[in-house]
Amino acid sequence: MTCWPSVIVATPAHSGVSASLSYRSELLLAPGTLVRVPLGKREVLGVVWDCPTEPPEGLTDSQTREVTGTLDGLPPLNARWRQLVKFAGQYYQRSLGEVALAALPPQLRELDNTQLARRLKRRTQAAAQPVESKLDQQTQPALSTEQAEALSALDTASVPVLLFGATGSGKTEVYLRATQRVLDAQGTGGTPTQVLVMVPEINLTPQLEARFRERFEPLYGAGAVVCLHSGMTPAQRLASWLSAHTGVARIVLGTRMAIFASLPGLRLIVVDEEHDPSYKSQEGARYSARDLAVYRAKIESGALSTAGGEAGTRCQVILGSATPSLESWHAADQGRYLRLAMPARIGGGSLPRLRLVDMNHQPKGAVIAPPLLAAMGERIARGEQCLVLLNRRGYAPVLACHDCGWKSGCPHCSAYRVFHKLDRTLRCHHCGFTERVPRACPDCGNLDIAPVGRGTEQVEEQLAALLADARRPDGQPPRVARMDADSTRLKGSLETQLAALHSGEVDVLVGTQMIAKGHDFRRITLVAGINVDAALFASDHRAPERLFALLMQAGGRAGRDAAHSAASEMWVQTWTPEHPLFAALKTHDFPAFAAEQLAEREIAGMPPFGAQALLRADARTQAAAQAFLNLAAAQALGLPHRDAITLYPAVPLTIQRVANVERAQLLVESASRGALQRFLSAWGPVLHDCRSAPEARGLVRWAVDVDPQVI
């Protein structure tokens, strides 16, 4: 029997091949089957989307190529997963194949059926291995009143739940108990129930993974908990994906990419730190994993009939944060989400007291204000720990010659190369171009070139010198360490540094925003934020929201042990202490801050009171990039819902050149999300036509970014 399966393959939206491709097969293939098909001169992995028994109109056997092979032994990707991919492709204006194939482990493309069967067998055997319990299930931590009330409300919630819990309020224990209830429930059709837990960054997975393994592997086997994130090797990612797809893994922990994991028994999705911008992809298919989590829960619950959901199933989504995104907060105000508050810390501890340091009254050139330095010395003498937040890695943002004005610009980007003192290099954080630090100014030969500004390397070095006279309780000098993307680059380095901090080997930790999220540091009693004004006055309208969340999250690392919470403090060095943001931060009043920000956005028509998209263009010249965008705007006249759309002029990006490619963007706004979506769908063919116009000669690529996080 001959059939003509429609197969989706990985093709970017700007290629013009966004639909499925027709092939020929002697076997009837179920939708969702993974196959290998010829594409040009290559053989690629594809997903069967449909398998009609009649050839497509206008095509004959000789005009279609045959499916090369199928991945036997793998159950097809179910209808609910395919519905998620279809929605993501349509909403974010990407091709089906680009979304679907990016969600699959790359190593699947290299395996034959024998190799695949061997890996599937290995997964099953590993899952059957018993695990010795380190935790008596009868002596789980006692729940606080707020935790118990939140769990009770989860039982009856019929809408997404926004768990608004202060840092240290025990949100993770709520996740664990909710997970336990789901795994204890009986799955439908013999499929075991599964849970997806998402975190914004890879560095948060080790600590959370340890807690979930300790709690659930003794009950469900060694393979019950797996991780999915981009820091894994291809073999590790394949193993985790196979475990999830076959139902062997009961819990998947991962970053934003995990939202597309194939989980046939999914009944709970947890999005921890849901406010974090890392959940929004900034390359490829620019999707929001948080928003897709809400949509996926509806699909899995059968709320959307086209998804093929089974009657009687329910998939719940929990969005947890101490500083929720304004979009989620507004949704809760409207009743679309159920907001559950957990304002108290476990053990009765208090949130750290805010101390604002007016840098206008401090010695000129001071990196750390003298009062803050004295407070850190007191903490060290008591055997407590301090955390210093500076969201800029490297030693200095730029190296400069003050005689001729030379600066360490990148020859390939419109940005400066950062000075890294440890390896004496100038490194571009955009394209990766690296050179040794020159002995003299390349332009005038001046030997006196100096760093300008400060990064984590420099603050670490200066703190070690400033605190040299302080003493630990054992009489030893304090130990200052640094944690950022550079210091945790090598495999295992993150775990080693976290262990040193937890054991008390480190007295002062200097780091970027990666140290401010989700970590449970028991001995930290002082957190300091320096150079926060740079983030406060950024051009993006979300800058105040992001800074407030970052400072609240960082402050939450202090005083997590109730015995020390009364003395915990957060120091913030600023040149503008009168800013309203600091008044709300001082009282830990997120609702007041959110109300003020939402009122401003409503007046301006900004999200969540309006919808936005960006049309981005990369070209060999800035003129070509902007010409394409302006031509696309001119050709949009007459499209459906054009009268409900505002198209702004094309402008260069803040960093307009990266790796010798010029970048520009055009902002699209509408008061109606539906009108914006219909306009973008109609605009797609126009954009393909504009690409081949003479004005756009030199265009490299274009992309639509729906609900952008950075404008």
C-alpha positions as CSV (number, residue, x, y, z in Angstrom):
1,M,0.0,0.0,0.0
2,T,1.4,3.3,-1.0
3,C,0.8,6.5,1.0
4,W,2.1,10.0,0.8
5,P,3.1,11.3,4.2
6,S,3.4,15.0,4.9
7,V,6.7,15.4,6.8
8,I,8.0,18.5,8.6
9,V,11.7,19.1,8.5
10,A,14.0,21.8,10.0
11,T,13.7,24.9,7.8
12,P,13.9,28.5,9.1
13,A,10.9,30.8,8.5
14,H,12.9,33.1,6.3
15,S,13.7,30.3,3.9
16,G,10.3,30.2,2.4
17,V,9.9,26.5,3.0
18,S,7.6,26.7,6.1
19,A,5.0,24.0,5.3
20,S,5.3,20.2,5.3
21,L,6.9,18.3,2.4
22,S,5.2,15.4,0.7
23,Y,7.1,12.1,0.4
24,R,6.2,8.5,-0.6
25,S,6.1,5.4,1.6
26,E,5.0,1.8,1.2
27,L,3.9,1.7,4.8
28,L,1.1,3.6,6.4
29,L,2.9,5.9,9.0
30,A,1.1,7.2,12.1
31,P,1.2,11.0,12.6
32,G,4.1,11.8,15.0
33,T,6.4,9.1,13.6
34,L,10.0,10.0,13.4
35,V,11.4,9.3,9.9
36,R,14.5,10.0,7.8
37,V,13.9,11.7,4.5
38,P,16.0,13.0,1.7
39,L,16.2,16.8,1.4
40,G,18.3,18.1,-1.5
41,K,21.6,16.1,-1.2
42,R,21.2,15.5,2.5
43,E,19.3,13.0,4.6
44,V,17.5,14.7,7.5
45,L,15.2,13.8,10.4
46,G,11.6,14.6,10.0
47,V,8.2,14.2,11.8
48,V,5.2,12.7,10.0
49,W,2.4,15.3,10.3
50,D,-0.2,13.4,8.2
51,C,-0.3,10.3,6.1
52,P,-2.9,10.5,3.3
53,T,-3.4,7.4,1.1
54,E,-4.0,9.6,-2.0
55,P,-1.2,11.6,-3.6
56,P,-1.3,15.4,-3.2
57,E,-3.1,17.1,-6.0
58,G,-0.8,17.7,-9.0
59,L,1.9,15.3,-7.8
60,T,2.7,11.9,-9.2
61,D,4.9,9.0,-7.9
62,S,7.8,10.2,-10.0
63,Q,7.6,13.7,-8.5
64,T,7.9,12.6,-4.9
65,R,10.9,11.0,-3.1
66,E,10.6,8.0,-0.9
67,V,11.0,8.0,2.9
68,T,14.4,6.6,3.7
69,G,13.5,4.9,7.0
70,T,11.6,5.2,10.3
71,L,12.9,5.1,13.8
72,D,11.4,1.9,14.9
73,G,10.7,1.3,18.6
74,L,9.9,4.9,19.4
75,P,6.2,5.6,20.1
76,P,4.9,8.4,17.8
77,L,4.9,12.0,19.2
78,N,1.3,12.3,20.4
79,A,-1.4,14.8,19.2
80,R,-1.0,17.0,22.2
81,W,2.7,17.5,21.5
82,R,2.0,18.2,17.9
83,Q,-0.7,20.8,18.8
84,L,1.8,22.6,21.0
85,V,4.4,22.8,18.2
86,K,1.7,23.9,15.8
87,F,0.5,26.7,18.1
88,A,4.1,27.8,18.8
89,G,4.9,28.0,15.1
90,Q,1.8,30.0,14.3
91,Y,1.9,32.4,17.3
92,Y,5.7,33.1,17.1
93,Q,5.6,33.2,13.2
94,R,8.1,30.3,12.7
95,S,7.9,27.2,10.5
96,L,6.6,24.0,12.0
97,G,9.8,22.2,11.3
98,E,12.0,24.9,12.9
99,V,10.1,24.5,16.2
100,A,9.6,20.7,16.2
101,L,13.1,19.6,15.1
102,A,14.8,22.1,17.5
103,A,12.9,20.3,20.3
104,L,14.3,16.9,19.4
105,P,17.8,15.8,20.6
106,P,20.3,16.2,17.7
107,Q,21.8,12.7,18.2
108,L,18.5,11.1,17.1
109,R,19.5,12.0,13.5
110,E,22.6,9.9,13.8
111,L,21.2,6.6,15.2
112,D,20.1,3.6,13.3
113,N,17.4,1.3,14.7
114,T,19.9,-1.1,16.3
115,Q,21.6,1.7,18.2
116,L,18.3,3.2,19.2
117,A,17.0,-0.1,20.6
118,R,20.2,-0.5,22.6
119,R,19.7,2.9,24.2
120,L,16.0,2.3,25.0
121,K,17.0,-1.0,26.7
122,R,19.6,0.8,28.7
123,R,17.1,3.4,29.9
124,T,14.7,0.7,31.1
125,Q,17.3,-1.2,32.9
126,A,18.6,1.9,34.7
127,A,15.2,2.9,35.8
128,A,14.6,-0.5,37.5
129,Q,17.7,-0.1,39.8
130,P,16.7,0.5,43.4
131,V,17.9,3.6,45.2
132,E,18.7,3.6,48.9
133,S,16.6,6.3,50.6
134,K,18.4,9.0,52.6
135,L,15.0,10.5,53.6
136,D,12.4,8.8,55.8
137,Q,9.2,9.5,53.9
138,Q,7.4,9.7,57.3
139,T,9.6,12.6,58.4
140,Q,9.2,15.0,55.6
141,P,9.4,18.7,56.6
142,A,6.4,19.9,58.4
143,L,4.3,22.3,56.3
144,S,3.6,25.8,57.4
145,T,0.1,27.1,57.5
146,E,0.6,29.0,54.3
147,Q,2.1,26.0,52.5
148,A,-0.8,23.8,53.6
149,E,-3.3,26.4,52.4
150,A,-1.6,26.7,49.0
151,L,-1.6,22.9,48.5
152,S,-5.3,22.8,49.5
153,A,-6.1,25.5,46.9
154,L,-4.1,23.7,44.2
155,D,-6.5,20.7,44.6
156,T,-9.5,22.7,43.3
157,A,-7.8,25.3,41.1
158,S,-9.2,25.3,37.5
159,V,-7.0,28.1,36.2
160,P,-3.2,28.6,36.2
161,V,-1.9,29.2,39.7
162,L,0.4,32.2,40.5
163,L,2.3,31.2,43.6
164,F,3.4,34.6,45.0
165,G,5.8,33.5,47.8
166,A,8.5,35.5,49.5
167,T,12.1,34.3,49.1
168,G,12.5,31.6,51.8
169,S,8.8,31.0,52.1
170,G,9.0,27.3,51.1
171,K,7.8,27.4,47.5
172,T,10.1,24.4,46.6
173,E,8.4,22.3,49.3
174,V,5.0,23.1,47.7
175,Y,6.4,22.0,44.3
176,L,7.6,18.7,45.9
177,R,4.3,18.0,47.6
178,A,2.3,18.8,44.5
179,T,4.6,16.6,42.5
180,Q,4.1,13.8,45.0
181,R,0.3,14.0,44.6
182,V,0.6,13.8,40.8
183,L,2.9,10.9,40.8
184,D,0.7,9.0,43.2
185,A,-2.3,9.4,41.0
186,Q,-3.2,6.8,38.4
187,G,-2.4,7.7,34.8
188,T,-4.9,7.1,32.0
189,G,-4.5,4.2,29.6
190,G,-1.6,2.7,31.5
191,T,0.6,5.8,31.0
192,P,2.5,6.8,34.2
193,T,1.9,10.4,35.3
194,Q,4.7,12.9,34.8
195,V,5.8,16.3,36.0
196,L,7.8,19.1,34.3
197,V,9.7,21.5,36.5
198,M,11.4,24.4,34.8
199,V,14.0,26.8,36.1
200,P,15.4,29.9,34.2
201,E,19.1,29.0,34.2
202,I,21.3,25.9,34.1
203,N,23.1,26.8,37.3
204,L,19.9,26.4,39.3
205,T,19.4,22.8,38.3
206,P,22.0,21.0,40.5
207,Q,20.5,22.1,43.8
208,L,16.9,21.5,42.7
209,E,17.9,18.2,41.1
210,A,19.4,17.0,44.4
211,R,16.2,17.7,46.3
212,F,14.0,16.0,43.8
213,R,16.3,12.9,43.5
214,E,16.5,12.5,47.2
215,R,12.7,12.7,47.5
216,F,11.5,10.6,44.6
217,E,14.2,8.2,43.4
218,P,13.7,5.9,46.4
219,L,10.1,5.7,45.4
220,Y,10.3,5.5,41.6
221,G,13.8,4.2,40.7
222,A,17.1,5.6,39.6
223,G,15.8,7.0,36.3
224,A,12.8,8.8,37.8
225,V,14.4,12.3,37.6
226,V,16.1,13.6,34.5
227,C,17.4,17.0,33.3
228,L,17.1,18.7,30.0
229,H,19.1,21.8,29.2
230,S,21.6,23.1,26.7
231,G,24.6,22.4,28.9
232,M,24.3,18.7,28.5
233,T,26.3,16.6,26.1
234,P,24.4,15.3,23.1
235,A,24.4,11.7,24.6
236,Q,23.0,13.0,27.9
237,R,20.3,15.0,26.2
238,L,19.3,12.0,24.1
239,A,19.1,9.7,27.2
240,S,16.9,12.2,29.1
241,W,14.6,12.8,26.1
242,L,14.2,9.0,25.6
243,S,13.4,8.5,29.3
244,A,10.7,11.3,29.1
245,H,9.2,10.2,25.8
246,T,8.8,6.5,26.9
247,G,7.5,7.4,30.4
248,V,10.5,6.0,32.2
249,A,11.3,9.4,33.6
250,R,8.5,10.7,36.0
251,I,10.0,14.1,36.5
252,V,11.9,16.3,34.0
253,L,13.9,19.3,35.3
254,G,15.0,21.8,32.7
255,T,15.4,25.2,31.3
256,R,13.1,26.8,28.6
257,M,13.9,24.1,26.0
258,A,12.2,21.5,28.3
259,I,8.8,23.0,27.5
260,F,8.9,21.0,24.2
261,A,9.9,17.7,25.9
262,S,7.7,14.8,24.9
263,L,5.9,13.8,28.1
264,P,2.9,11.5,27.3
265,G,1.7,11.4,30.9
266,L,2.2,15.1,31.8
267,R,-0.1,16.3,34.6
268,L,1.8,19.1,36.3
269,I,4.0,22.0,35.0
270,V,6.0,24.1,37.5
271,V,7.6,27.3,36.3
272,D,10.0,28.5,39.0
273,E,11.1,32.1,39.0
274,E,8.5,32.7,36.3
275,H,9.3,36.3,36.0
276,D,12.8,35.6,34.7
277,P,13.5,36.9,31.1
278,S,15.6,33.8,30.4
279,Y,12.3,32.0,29.7
280,K,12.1,34.0,26.5
281,S,14.3,32.7,23.7
282,Q,16.4,35.3,21.9
283,E,17.4,33.2,18.9
284,G,15.8,30.8,16.6
285,A,12.1,30.4,17.4
286,R,11.7,33.3,19.8
287,Y,9.2,31.6,22.1
288,S,8.3,32.2,25.8
289,A,8.5,29.0,27.7
290,R,6.4,30.5,30.5
291,D,3.5,31.4,28.2
292,L,3.8,28.0,26.4
293,A,3.6,26.3,29.7
294,V,0.1,27.8,30.3
295,Y,-1.0,26.8,26.8
296,R,0.4,23.3,27.1
297,A,-1.5,22.7,30.4
298,K,-4.7,23.5,28.5
299,I,-3.8,21.1,25.8
300,E,-2.9,18.3,28.2
301,S,-6.2,18.9,30.1
302,G,-8.2,18.4,26.9
303,A,-9.5,22.0,27.1
304,L,-8.6,22.4,23.4
305,S,-10.5,19.8,21.5
306,T,-8.1,19.7,18.6
307,A,-5.3,18.5,20.9
308,G,-6.9,15.1,21.4
309,G,-6.9,15.4,25.2
310,E,-8.4,12.5,27.1
311,A,-11.6,13.0,29.1
312,G,-11.1,13.2,32.9
313,T,-7.4,14.2,32.8
314,R,-6.1,17.5,34.3
315,C,-2.8,19.2,33.8
316,Q,-2.1,22.0,36.2
317,V,0.5,24.8,35.9
318,I,2.1,26.6,38.8
319,L,4.0,29.9,38.2
320,G,6.1,30.6,41.2
321,S,8.0,33.8,42.1
322,A,8.6,36.3,44.8
323,T,8.5,39.0,42.1
324,P,6.0,37.9,39.4
325,S,6.1,39.3,35.9
326,L,3.7,42.2,35.5
327,E,1.9,40.2,32.8
328,S,1.2,37.3,35.2
329,W,0.3,39.8,38.0
330,H,-2.2,41.5,35.7
331,A,-3.7,38.2,34.7
332,A,-4.3,37.4,38.3
333,D,-5.9,40.8,38.9
334,Q,-8.3,40.0,36.1
335,G,-9.1,36.5,37.5
336,R,-7.5,34.6,34.7
337,Y,-4.9,33.2,37.2
338,L,-5.4,32.2,40.8
339,R,-3.0,34.1,43.0
340,L,-1.8,32.3,46.2
341,A,0.2,34.4,48.6
342,M,2.9,33.0,50.9
343,P,4.4,36.2,52.4
344,A,6.1,34.6,55.5
345,R,9.4,32.9,55.6
346,I,9.8,29.4,57.0
347,G,10.7,29.4,60.6
348,G,9.3,32.9,61.2
349,G,12.4,34.6,59.8
350,S,12.2,38.1,58.4
351,L,13.2,39.6,55.1
352,P,16.5,41.6,55.1
353,R,16.4,45.2,56.1
354,L,17.3,47.6,53.2
355,R,20.1,50.1,53.7
356,L,20.5,52.6,50.9
357,V,23.9,54.1,50.5
358,D,23.9,57.6,48.8
359,M,27.1,57.5,46.7
360,N,26.9,61.3,46.4
361,H,28.1,61.5,50.1
362,Q,30.9,58.9,49.8
363,P,34.6,59.4,49.1
364,K,35.3,60.1,45.4
365,G,36.1,56.9,43.5
366,A,35.0,54.6,46.2
367,V,34.1,51.1,44.9
368,I,32.6,50.0,48.2
369,A,31.3,52.6,50.5
370,P,33.2,52.7,53.9
371,P,30.0,52.0,55.9
372,L,29.3,48.9,53.8
373,L,32.9,47.8,54.1
374,A,32.7,48.0,57.9
375,A,29.4,46.0,57.9
376,M,31.1,43.3,55.9
377,G,34.0,43.1,58.3
378,E,31.5,42.6,61.2
379,R,29.8,39.8,59.4
380,I,33.1,38.1,58.6
381,A,34.2,38.3,62.3
382,R,31.0,36.6,63.3
383,G,31.6,33.7,60.9
384,E,28.8,34.9,58.5
385,Q,28.9,35.3,54.8
386,C,28.4,38.2,52.4
387,L,27.2,38.4,48.8
388,V,28.2,41.2,46.4
389,L,26.1,41.6,43.3
390,L,27.6,43.3,40.2
391,N,25.9,42.4,36.9
392,R,29.1,42.9,34.8
393,R,31.7,40.2,34.3
394,G,35.3,40.7,33.4
395,Y,37.8,43.1,35.0
396,A,36.7,46.2,33.3
397,P,34.1,46.9,30.5
398,V,36.7,48.7,28.4
399,L,40.5,49.4,28.2
400,A,41.3,53.0,27.1
401,C,44.2,55.4,26.3
402,H,43.6,58.8,27.9
403,D,46.1,60.5,25.6
404,C,44.5,59.8,22.2
405,G,41.1,58.4,23.2
406,W,41.6,54.9,21.9
407,K,39.3,52.3,23.4
408,S,39.3,48.5,23.1
409,G,36.6,48.3,20.5
410,C,35.8,45.1,18.7
411,P,36.7,45.2,15.0
412,H,33.7,43.0,14.2
413,C,31.0,44.5,16.5
414,S,29.9,48.0,17.5
415,A,30.8,47.2,21.1
416,Y,33.9,47.3,23.3
417,R,36.0,44.2,24.2
418,V,36.0,43.5,27.9
419,F,39.3,43.5,29.7
420,H,39.9,40.1,31.5
421,K,42.9,40.5,33.8
422,L,43.3,36.8,34.8
423,D,44.4,35.8,31.3
424,R,45.3,39.2,30.1
425,T,42.9,39.3,27.2
426,L,40.4,41.6,25.5
427,R,37.3,39.6,24.8
428,C,34.2,40.5,22.9
429,H,31.1,39.1,24.7
430,H,29.1,39.3,21.5
431,C,31.1,37.6,18.8
432,G,33.8,36.0,21.0
433,F,36.8,37.7,19.3
434,T,39.7,37.6,21.7
435,E,43.2,39.2,21.6
436,R,46.0,39.6,24.1
437,V,46.2,42.9,25.8
438,P,48.5,45.2,23.9
439,R,51.7,46.5,25.6
440,A,50.9,50.0,24.4
441,C,48.2,52.0,22.8
442,P,47.8,50.7,19.2
443,D,47.1,54.2,17.9
444,C,49.7,56.4,19.7
445,G,52.1,54.1,21.4
446,N,51.3,55.4,24.9
447,L,52.3,52.8,27.5
448,D,49.7,54.1,30.0
449,I,46.5,52.4,28.9
450,A,44.1,51.8,31.8
451,P,40.8,50.0,32.5
452,V,37.6,52.0,32.7
453,G,34.7,50.9,34.8
454,R,34.5,47.8,37.0
455,G,33.6,44.1,36.5
456,T,33.4,41.2,38.9
457,E,37.1,40.4,38.5
458,Q,38.1,43.8,39.7
459,V,35.7,44.0,42.6
460,E,36.9,40.6,43.7
461,E,40.5,41.8,43.7
462,Q,39.7,45.1,45.4
463,L,37.5,43.5,48.1
464,A,40.4,41.1,48.9
465,A,42.7,44.1,49.5
466,L,40.1,46.2,51.4
467,L,39.2,43.3,53.7
468,A,42.8,42.1,54.3
469,D,42.8,43.3,57.9
470,A,39.5,41.6,58.8
471,R,39.6,38.3,60.5
472,R,37.4,35.2,60.6
473,P,36.5,33.7,64.0
474,D,39.5,31.3,63.6
475,G,41.9,34.2,63.1
476,Q,42.4,33.6,59.4
477,P,42.0,36.3,56.8
478,P,38.7,36.3,54.8
479,R,38.4,34.4,51.6
480,V,36.8,36.2,48.6
481,A,35.5,34.3,45.6
482,R,33.8,35.1,42.4
483,M,31.0,33.3,40.5
484,D,30.0,34.3,37.0
485,A,29.9,32.8,33.5
486,D,33.7,32.9,33.3
487,S,34.5,31.2,36.6
488,T,31.8,28.5,36.0
489,R,32.7,27.7,32.4
490,L,34.5,24.4,33.1
491,K,32.5,21.2,33.8
492,G,31.9,20.7,37.5
493,S,33.2,24.2,38.5
494,L,29.7,25.4,39.4
495,E,29.1,22.5,41.8
496,T,32.6,23.0,43.3
497,Q,32.0,26.7,44.0
498,L,28.5,26.1,45.4
499,A,29.9,23.4,47.7
500,A,32.7,25.8,48.9
501,L,30.1,28.5,49.7
502,H,27.8,26.1,51.6
503,S,30.6,24.6,53.6
504,G,31.7,28.1,54.8
505,E,35.1,28.1,53.0
506,V,34.1,31.4,51.3
507,D,33.4,34.5,53.3
508,V,32.5,37.0,50.5
509,L,31.1,35.9,47.1
510,V,31.2,38.4,44.3
511,G,29.0,37.5,41.3
512,T,26.6,38.5,38.5
513,Q,22.8,37.9,38.5
514,M,23.4,34.1,38.4
515,I,24.0,34.1,42.2
516,A,20.8,36.0,42.9
517,K,18.3,33.4,41.8
518,G,16.9,30.4,43.6
519,H,20.0,29.4,45.7
520,D,19.5,28.4,49.3
521,F,22.6,30.0,51.0
522,R,22.1,29.4,54.8
523,R,25.0,31.5,56.1
524,I,24.6,34.7,54.1
525,T,23.4,37.6,56.2
526,L,24.5,40.6,54.1
527,V,23.8,41.2,50.4
528,A,25.2,44.3,48.6
529,G,24.2,45.6,45.2
530,I,26.7,48.0,43.6
531,N,26.3,50.0,40.4
532,V,22.6,49.3,40.2
533,D,21.9,52.7,38.5
534,A,23.2,51.4,35.2
535,A,20.3,48.9,35.1
536,L,17.7,51.4,36.5
537,F,18.2,53.9,33.7
538,A,18.4,51.5,30.8
539,S,16.4,52.4,27.7
540,D,14.0,49.4,27.9
541,H,10.7,50.1,29.5
542,R,11.0,46.9,31.5
543,A,14.2,48.1,33.2
544,P,12.6,49.1,36.6
545,E,10.7,45.8,36.7
546,R,13.9,43.8,36.1
547,L,16.0,45.7,38.6
548,F,13.3,45.4,41.3
549,A,13.1,41.7,40.7
550,L,16.9,41.3,40.7
551,L,17.4,43.2,43.9
552,M,14.5,41.4,45.7
553,Q,15.8,38.0,44.5
554,A,19.3,38.9,45.6
555,G,18.2,40.2,49.0
556,G,16.3,37.0,49.4
557,R,19.6,35.1,49.6
558,A,20.2,36.8,53.0
559,G,18.8,35.5,56.3
560,R,17.3,32.3,55.0
561,D,18.3,30.7,58.3
562,A,15.7,32.0,60.7
563,A,18.4,32.2,63.5
564,H,20.2,35.0,61.5
565,S,17.3,36.6,59.7
566,A,16.8,39.4,62.2
567,A,20.3,40.7,61.6
568,S,20.3,40.2,57.8
569,E,20.6,43.3,55.6
570,M,20.7,44.3,52.0
571,W,22.9,47.3,51.1
572,V,22.3,49.1,47.8
573,Q,24.7,51.7,46.5
574,T,23.0,54.3,44.4
575,W,23.4,57.8,43.1
576,T,19.6,58.3,43.1
577,P,18.2,57.1,46.5
578,E,15.1,59.2,46.0
579,H,13.8,57.0,43.2
580,P,10.3,55.5,43.9
581,L,11.7,52.0,43.2
582,F,13.8,52.1,46.3
583,A,10.9,53.2,48.4
584,A,8.9,50.0,47.4
585,L,12.0,47.9,47.8
586,K,12.6,49.2,51.3
587,T,9.2,47.8,52.5
588,H,9.4,44.7,50.2
589,D,6.1,45.9,48.8
590,F,5.9,44.2,45.4
591,P,2.1,44.8,45.0
592,A,2.6,48.6,45.4
593,F,5.4,48.5,42.9
594,A,3.4,46.4,40.4
595,A,0.4,48.7,40.7
596,E,2.5,51.8,39.9
597,Q,4.2,50.1,37.0
598,L,0.9,48.8,35.6
599,A,-0.7,52.2,35.8
600,E,2.2,53.7,33.8
601,R,2.0,51.0,31.2
602,E,-1.7,51.3,30.8
603,I,-1.4,55.0,30.0
604,A,1.4,54.3,27.5
605,G,-0.4,51.3,26.0
606,M,2.5,49.0,26.8
607,P,2.2,45.3,27.5
608,P,0.1,43.8,29.1
609,F,-2.3,46.5,27.9
610,G,-1.1,46.2,24.3
611,A,0.6,43.7,22.1
612,Q,4.0,44.1,20.4
613,A,6.2,42.4,17.8
614,L,9.6,43.3,16.3
615,L,10.6,42.7,12.7
616,R,14.4,42.2,12.9
617,A,16.7,42.3,9.9
618,D,20.4,41.3,9.6
619,A,22.3,42.5,6.5
620,R,25.8,43.2,5.2
621,T,25.1,47.0,5.5
622,Q,22.9,49.0,7.8
623,A,21.3,50.6,4.8
624,A,20.2,47.2,3.4
625,A,18.7,46.2,6.7
626,Q,16.7,49.3,7.1
627,A,15.7,49.3,3.4
628,F,14.2,45.9,3.8
629,L,12.3,46.9,6.9
630,N,11.0,50.1,5.4
631,L,9.9,48.3,2.2
632,A,8.1,45.7,4.3
633,A,6.3,48.5,6.2
634,A,5.3,50.2,2.9
635,Q,4.0,46.9,1.4
636,A,1.8,46.3,4.5
637,L,-0.7,48.8,3.3
638,G,-4.0,47.1,2.6
639,L,-3.3,44.0,4.7
640,P,-6.0,42.8,7.1
641,H,-6.3,44.8,10.3
642,R,-3.7,47.3,9.1
643,D,-5.8,50.1,10.6
644,A,-5.4,48.5,14.0
645,I,-1.6,48.3,13.7
646,T,1.1,50.9,14.3
647,L,4.3,50.4,12.4
648,Y,7.3,52.5,13.7
649,P,10.3,53.5,11.5
650,A,13.2,51.2,11.2
651,V,16.1,51.9,13.6
652,P,19.4,50.2,14.4
653,L,19.7,47.9,17.4
654,T,21.6,49.2,20.4
655,I,24.5,47.0,19.4
656,Q,24.0,47.4,15.7
657,R,26.8,45.3,14.4
658,V,27.7,41.9,15.6
659,A,30.2,39.6,13.8
660,N,30.3,42.0,10.9
661,V,26.5,41.7,10.4
662,E,24.5,44.9,10.7
663,R,21.2,44.7,12.6
664,A,18.1,46.8,12.5
665,Q,14.5,46.4,13.8
666,L,11.0,47.8,13.3
667,L,8.5,47.9,16.1
668,V,4.9,46.7,15.5
669,E,2.2,47.6,18.0
670,S,-1.5,47.0,18.4
671,A,-4.1,47.3,21.2
672,S,-5.5,43.9,20.1
673,R,-3.4,40.7,20.3
674,G,-5.8,39.0,17.9
675,A,-5.5,41.8,15.3
676,L,-1.7,41.7,15.6
677,Q,-1.6,38.0,15.0
678,R,-3.8,38.1,12.0
679,F,-1.8,41.0,10.6
680,L,1.5,39.1,11.1
681,S,0.1,36.0,9.4
682,A,-0.9,38.1,6.3
683,W,2.4,40.0,6.4
684,G,4.5,36.8,6.2
685,P,4.2,36.3,2.4
686,V,4.9,40.0,1.9
687,L,8.2,39.7,3.8
688,H,9.3,36.8,1.6
689,D,8.7,38.9,-1.5
690,C,10.5,41.9,0.0
691,R,13.6,39.8,0.6
692,S,14.2,39.5,-3.1
693,A,13.6,43.2,-3.9
694,P,16.6,45.2,-5.2
695,E,16.5,47.5,-2.2
696,A,17.1,44.6,0.1
697,R,20.2,43.4,-1.7
698,G,22.7,42.3,1.0
699,L,20.0,41.0,3.4
700,V,21.2,38.0,5.4
701,R,18.1,37.0,7.3
702,W,15.0,38.4,8.9
703,A,12.9,37.2,11.8
704,V,9.7,38.2,13.6
705,D,9.9,38.4,17.4
706,V,6.4,38.3,19.0
707,D,6.1,39.6,22.6
708,P,9.7,40.8,22.7
709,Q,11.5,41.1,26.0
710,V,14.0,43.7,24.8
711,I,13.2,46.6,22.5
